[in-house]
Amino acid sequence: MGEGLVVAVAVGLATVAGMVAWRRRGVAVERRAAAQAVAERILLCAELTRLEGALAQERAALRASERSLAELRVALGLLPLPVWLRGIDGALVWCNAAFAKATDSPTPAAVIIGQRELTAGSRDLAARAVAAGQLRGETRHLVIDGARRMMEISEIPFTGEDGPHAIGFALDRGREEEVRAELTRHVKTYTLLLEQLGTAVAIFGPDRCLRFHNQAYARLWGFEESWLNSRPSFSEVLEELRTRRRLPEHVDFPLFRREWLDLFTSLIEPRETMEHLPDNTALRMLVVPHPFGGLMIVTEDVTASLALQSSYHSLETVHREVVRSLTEGVAVFGGDGRLKLFNPAFANLWALSVELLAASPHVTIVLDSARSRLDHGDDGAAWVALKEELVAAILDRSSRSGRLMCHDGSGIELTTVPLSDGAVLCLSQSVV
């Protein structure tokens, strides 16, 4: 019986120990579960905090986008040119005040409600732009504020979230139309003026083809009008002139042609040249960069002019040599009273230096320099009177003759003759 009691007690103790161990394990599990739950709650709170921050940023970005959109609408609404927006069906969904004014609508809202278009074909234009995927435009005359204006209407397609849309705008081209018409009138006047000139004029465009020529140009080079009207290139014109030997002789013709062609892109200021043809024709050529691009070439036949000029210079040289050889003093005073011509006999007779006379002095200076040669005595008033009389004889352009007495007892016979060009010829010779 004692052994059974011991066994029972041992069994009871073992049972109690097992229960205690199980309870401890349960408490540990509960503690671990509680700790895990706390950690999960902490992570959840952190995630909620992060999501709230992100949501606040998204809300701020949305408000900024809404403000930007509102500002953009206000800005587009203030533009002086009509602007509008179309939906995916091509209908108007927004427009500015300028569009409403152009369509005689009281407000933009009235435009949207009534679907008022600038022109009957505006919606078709937008459809073509969407179908092509690029801008489409047309120019129409519209009556705005009672005035007829040239308007350029454009539609630009773009893709929205719900499909293709289009934005349109209209530009007033009325001023450009006026300027273009004015320019056309000026060009016509300019063309008529050039056509009437006796000087040869040709205009080559930026493409180096002939754009304009007058009758004098065709006559100068002997070109057929039909050929010129076919708008030949500048190279073709040079080749034709070379074939007819109407160009100066050049050893390297390709280089000569390239230098001319380079002027289409390099010439900034007008360039003047003198060309001599094989038939002894002398041409003065003025090459001017055209405001619209290309070159304007003005060619003048100066053969006769150069020959006449050469003859004139030869004749003038002969006359000067004749005057120089005369024993009679010769002097020519211009209309301004300055000495234009004299010979050595004049300088010797009046005791004047050649250097002084070569400087084209005024008649008063010439007389003052010759004062010591004339017999005027010591009376200053007498000299003043004599000087005034001589100046009057030269500048009044009247024919006069008289004799002046010199200190050495000799005299000078002076004759003044007015010339046709306003000058006065003075002839003087010594008399005893």
Disulfide bonds with the S-S distance in Angstrom:
none
